């Protein structure tokens, strides 16, 4: 439900007088709510964002306020009275303890990825050049063949995106192909023809292969392309590990209680791709944006893509017993899994989908400015891909 006033008060709580429009759901002794709210203290008002902040009152006494929701999109003021789609949520216990939301967990990964690029030597521009002196053991012709094979796979399964990559520099193009192929192979483990035979142990072995790949010990030719890529660009292993974790979620989970749970899944299986790709695509040398903001935009684009895929594939997923829609929002709309399995398009369903599409578009809007901060040649594959996805989200209507 949407409420206009939320008090989170207990003897031990540091949060009080919180005003704003929030979506809240109580489950036993926990309160789930979205992150759009204000803290009111006498005549001072502080907007709570994603990181803990110090609040200064008029007497210059510092009071620490623990806050863990996402950076609020202030284009949609929480005091407007509009029923906004929830972006993320946090959990407050009756003891006043605030648990980390999915948004905060992912944000910490973003900070780490941005820091890796920022640690580059001061003489290197953010539009990073590859290191031509590092190559995997073996002949350059074999390595070239590995990249060519990655390009063929990309061209076969993502033709529009592939055509966009042809406008990138050869080094960046090959690296993006290698990343794409690894991501596709990972996804095929749980969605491909052999998915029914995949076990958690198989995913553990795939993660071990990933670690070997980052150590310069690729298992096969397709791995070799990525193993070479990570020696030339500041690509970190964490987003790759997180994508594998998303595959593990698909093995053990087929329902998502709320959007906070779904957001984490979307990060694992799609947001990670953005974090993998930014170091390769490069940030334009004349960009005034922070590295962190570009990574956040890449993350938002991945989330938007996955939300669009979910909305487009509701029927197909239902046939496999999966429902990638927030259960609490379905219930609020008067819908259930039975309605999804029945496949009937009712007015309730249309209204529900309108809100889901609105949320996906919000993430696309968050990502839009970040694309313009990429190196010029790298914008083409992203823009061509986005154009096709946005057409897909319109089809969801």
N, C-alpha and C positions, 0 to 999 in steps of 0.2 A: 504494500500500500504506500501511497505518498503522504507524507506528513509535513507540516510546516514548522514544527517545533520539536526538537529532540533534546532531552536532558540525559546526560550520562553522568550520574552522580552517585557516589558512594563515599564512605568515610575515608577510603584510601585513594579515591580517584583524583586525578589532576585535570580532568575535563569537566567543565560546567558551562552553563549558559550558552549552549551551542544552538545557533539558529540557522535554518536553511531548509530547502526542500530536499528531502532525502527519500530513498526507497528503503524501507526497513522490513525485516522479517525476523520474528523471534523464534528460536528453536531451543527449547529447554531453558537453560540459563545463559544463553548467548544471544546477542543482538547483532544481526547482520544489517549493515546499512551502507549506502553509497557515500562517496567522499566529498560531496559538495555541501560544505557547511562553513559557518563563520563562528569565531569565538568572540564573545562580547564581554569586555571588561570595562566597567564604568563608561567613559566616553571614548574608549579606544576599541577598535575592531580589527582583528587579524584574520586573514584568510588562511586556512590551513592547506598546505601543499604537501609534497611527498616526503620532505625531509624534516627531522626534528628541528625546531627553531627556538630561539630565545625570545620571550615576549617582554618588552620593556613597558612598565607602567609609568604614570606621570611622576612618580617619586624616584624614578631611576633605579628601582629595585628589579632585578632580573628574576623572572619566574620561568622555569623550564616547562614547556608544554610538549608532551610527546604526541606527535602526529605522524601517521603512516599512510594516508591515502595518496592518490596520484596527483600530479600537477593539474589543477582544475583548469578547464578551458573556460576562461572568463568571457568568451563571446556569448556564453549562455548563462547569465547571472542567476545565482541560485535564489535570489529574492524575487524573481519575475513571476513566480506562480505557475510556470510552465512545467508540465510533467515530462521531465527529461529522461532519455534512455540512460540506464545505469552504465557507467564505464567500468567501475571497479568497486570493490567493497572491502571493509575491514571488519574485524571482530572485536567486540568489547565484552569482557566478562563482567559478572556482577561485582567482582573485586576491583574493578576499574582498570584492569590490565588490558593493554591493547596489543593484539597479535599482528604480526606482519601480514599485509595483504599480498595477493599475487602480484599486484602492480609494483609494490615496493621490492619484492623479491627479484622481479625482472629488472627493475630500475638499477639495482645493484650490479647486475650483469652488464647493463649498458654502460655504467660508469667505468667498469673494468675495461671494456672493449675500447672506449674512448681514450682511456689513459694509455693504452698500448700504442695508439697512434701519436698521442701527445708526447710520448717518451722518445720519439725519433730524434736524432741529432739535430741541433739547431740549424745546421746548414742545409737540411733537407726540407724542401717545401712539402706542404700537406698533399700536394698532387704527386704522390710518391713515385719515384722511378724504381723499377725492379732491379735486383742485383744480378747482373749478367754473369758473375763469376762463380755462382753456386749452381751445381747440377748434381743430379743423382748419379751414383756409380753406374757405369755403362756408357754406351755410345749415345751421342746426341741424336742420332737418327732414330734410335728406339724411343727416346723421350719425345721426339717430334711425332712419331707414330702414335704414341699414347695420347697426346693432345688431339691429334687428328681424329682418333677414334672417339674421344669425348665430344668433339664437335659434331661428328656424325650422329651420335645419340641425341644431342641437343637439337639438331636439325630435324630429326625424326619425330620427336615428341613435343617440341616447343618451337614450331617453325617461325612464328611471328617474333618471339623473343630472340631466336637465333639470328634472324635477319637484322635485328637491331644491334646485336653484338658485332656484326661485321663492320660497323662504323667505329668501333673501339680500336685502340692500339693493339697490335698483334699480341703483346704480352698480356694485357688485361683480358682480351678476348679469350685466349686459351685458358687463363686462370678461371674465368667465370664459367667456361664450359666444364672444367674439372669439378668445380663446386656443384654445378647443376647436376652432373652425373652422380656424384656421391649422394646428394640429397634424393635423387630419384631412386637410386638403388636402395637407400634406407627406407623410403616410403613403400617400395615394392615388397619389402619384407612382410608387412602386415596388410597390404592392400593388393598385392600381386597374386598370380595364379597359385603360388605355393603358400599363401598366407595361413591356410588351415594347419600347416605343419610347423609353423614358427612357434617357438617356445621362449620363455624368458632366458633360458640358457643360450639359445641361438643369438639373442640380442646381446647377451654378455660377450659372446665370442666376436660379434660384429664390433663391439666397443673395444675389445682387445686389438682387433685389426686396425681400428682407428688410431689407437695409441702407437702401434707399430708404424703406421703411416706417418705420423707426426715425428717419429724418431728417424725417419728416412729409410724405413724397411717396408716398402709396399708389398702387398700380397700378389697383385696382378697388374696388368697394364693400365686399367682404368684407375686403380689406386695410385699408380706412378705419377699420373698427371697432377693429382692433388698433393701428393707428397712433395713434388717439385714446387708447386705453387706456394705452399706454406713456408718454404725457405726464402721466397722472394718477396712476399708481402707480409705485413704484420697481422696475420690471421691467427686467432687464438682457438684453442681446442674446445673451450667451454660451450659455445653455441652448438658445435657438432655433438658433444655429449648430451646436451639438452634435447636435441632432436631425437636422439635414440631414446631418451626418457619419454618423449611423446609417443614413440612406438610402444613402449612398455605400458603406457596408459591405455592404449587401444586394446591391449591384450587383457587388461583387468577391469576396464571401466567402459560402460556403454551409456551412462546417464550422468548428467551434470546438474547438481542441485541449484546452482545460481551462476550468475555471470562471472563471478570471481573465479570459480572453478574452470569455467569455459575459457576465460581469458588466459589462464595458465596453460591450458591445452593448446590454445591458438599460438601462444608464444613458442611452445616447444616444437610444434610441427611446422610453423610458418614464420613467426617473428624472428626465429633464429637465422633464417635465410638472409634477412636484411643485415643482421650483424656480421654474418660471414662475408657478405658482398661489399660492404662499404670500404674496407681496406684495399680491396682490389679495384673498385671503381674509382676511388680517389675523390678527394674534395678539391674543388676549384681553387687555384692559388689566390684568386682575388676575393674569395668568399669571406664575408665578415661574420658568418655564423660560427658558433662554437662547435667543436667536434661532437660534444655531447648531444647538441640539438639535432645534428645530422643523423646520429645513431638513433635518437628517439624517433625521428621521422621514418627511418628505415624500418624500425620496429613496428610503428603504426601501420606502415604499408603492408607488412607481413600479416598483421592482425586483420586488417581490412580484407586482404585476399582470402584468408581462411574463413572469415565470417561469410564472405560471398560464396565460397565453395560449399559451406554448410547449408546456406539458404537454397542454393541451386540444387543440392543433392539430397534434400530431405527424404524424398521417396526412395531413392536408391539406398540410402543408409538405413531406412526403416526396414527394407527387405532383408538386411543383415542384422536386424535387431538392435540397431544403434539409433539413439536420439541425441543429436548434438545441439539441443536447444535447452535453455535454462528451465528447469522444472518449475521453479517458483513463478517465473513469468508466464509459463503455460497455464498454471493454475489460476493466476490473477486474471488471465484472459478467458477463463472458463473452459480451458482445453486440457486434454490429457494425452498420454501416449496412444490410447485407443483411437482418438480422433486422427492422429498422424497415421496410424496403421490402416485406418479406414480410407484414407486418401481423399476425403471429401473437402471441397473448398467452400467453406461457409463464410458468412460475414465476420464471425469471430476470428476465423483463421486469417482473413484478409486484414483485419485490424491489427492482429498480432504481428503479421509479417511486415506491415507498414512500419511498426516500431523497430523491428529487427533490421530492416533496410536502412532506417534513419541512423541507427547506431553504426552500421558498416560505413555509411557515407561520412559519418563524423570522423571515423578513423582515416578514411581517404583524404578528407580535408586537412587533418593533422599532418599527413604525410606529404601533401602537395608542395609546400614550400621547400621541404628538404631536397626534393629532386633537383631543384634549380641550383642547389649548392654543390652538386656533384660536378666532377670534371665534365667539360662540355660534351665530349664524345660518349661518355658513359650515360648521359641522360636518355639517349635514343632507345636502348632496349627497355629501360624502365617505363618510358612514356608509351611505347608501343604495347607493352604488356598491360599497362594500366588501362589503356583505351579498350582493349578486349575484355578486361575484367569488369569494367564499369558497364559495358553492354550486357554482360552476364547478370549483374545485379538488377538491371532494369527488367531482365527476363523473369526474375523471381516474382515480380508483381503479378 
